[in-house]
Amino acid sequence: MSPAATVNKEKILAVLYSAGKYAKEQPKLLGTIENKLGIKEWLESQGHEYIVTDDKEGPDSEFQKHIKDATCVITTPFHPAYLTRDIMNKAEKLKIAITAGVGSDHIDLNAANERKITVAEVTGSNVVAVAEHVIMTILNLVRNFVPAHEQIMRGEWNVAQVARNSYDVENKVIGTLGAGRIGYRVLERLQPFDPKELLYYDYQALPEAAANKVGTRRVEDLKEFLGQLDILTINAPLHEGTYHLINKETLGYMKPGAWIVNTARGAICDAQAIKDALASGHLNGYGGDVWDQQPAPANHPLRSAINNMGGGNAMTAHISGTSLDSQERYARGVKEILDNYFNNREQTLANLIVIDGQYASKAYGQR
Ligand code: NAI
């Protein structure tokens, strides 16, 4: 028998977002149902079955139909197919769940551990893209860019209307909640703005040399951390310990007039509490690209949240980690993870979230 004939025939299910006409215009949109992560021919040439869909909601969705006998599932945080405990129970043959990108909170990791399903992501694939988005959003909010731009598009010219709420990033106290790959890159990129102080809050301390390099100080108490900040940037995964960590009470620890940028996960912040804090003027601005429901419904509180001067909203759809450069990296990373899996090779440790019934990553909460 030839070696090729001994390879298991796998059923790979990918839930990606749809690009419609943009897929043809831009073939680098790899993470879409049309371009299929660029791995269709490769998979099919080995005899595997590859199903790609964006239909992910409800029991009659293609996702729930095909998950029943899929051995590998590929999902993406940009259009999350929630691999809940119930759905995992139906997925009798599932061996590996791969995140095309970074952030595997859409998978019930405890259930995956119980079922000994491996969860892997393409660690590092889009961390620069997100860090750049964070810097852009901080500047947008602090300089009051969005209302300034909207005024121009409306044909108006009113300097004072914008300038009354426009500040410098220089000399502000800025803190990251989570100082991993993205959080640290945000600190590196903020340093040249000459902030008053750069703080971080993380149960994992940065190595001393890394902390010194960017001039950051660790604050171990959340209340003390939030109370010092002019600007908070959130860069921790979503897990039991970060769900709604920023809520009515913890927002109260923050100084009046502070700004928050959340590109980590929507559910780390209580959206209604954010909207209320903006309306009251306690928060000056909130921005980011992550939502507690994706796609966000038309009436989501963060679509209409504004501060008491009519600005302060720098939200976008979930785009920060899906730049074309990132897509190329996470498509390549998914292929590598699958290739390792098919050939029974060890996965790169940094890509593993859970394996053999245990957490391989220290980022999903202290255990
Ligand atoms: P990472 O694993 O390198 O760093 C995460 C850090 O957060 C770790 O140092 C961890 O100890 C810390 N952390 C975890 N729980 C915490 C808590 N309760 N309090 C304080 N710190 C805590 O991960 P990376 O690459 O920096 O990504 C972070 C998150 O950003 C991802 O899990 C994902 O949710 C999000 N993300 C968003 C993207 C987007 O497109 N908006 C793209 C990529 C990642």
Boltz pocket constraint, residues with backbone or C-beta under 6 A from the ligand:
constraints:
  - pocket:
      binder: B
      contacts: [[A, 101], [A, 102], [A, 103], [A, 104], [A, 124], [A, 126], [A, 127], [A, 130], [A, 177], [A, 178], [A, 179], [A, 180], [A, 181], [A, 182], [A, 183], [A, 201], [A, 202], [A, 203], [A, 204], [A, 234], [A, 235], [A, 236], [A, 237], [A, 238], [A, 241], [A, 242], [A, 263], [A, 264], [A, 265], [A, 289], [A, 290], [A, 318], [A, 319], [A, 320], [A, 321], [A, 322], [A, 362], [A, 363], [A, 364], [A, 365]]
      max_distance: 6.0
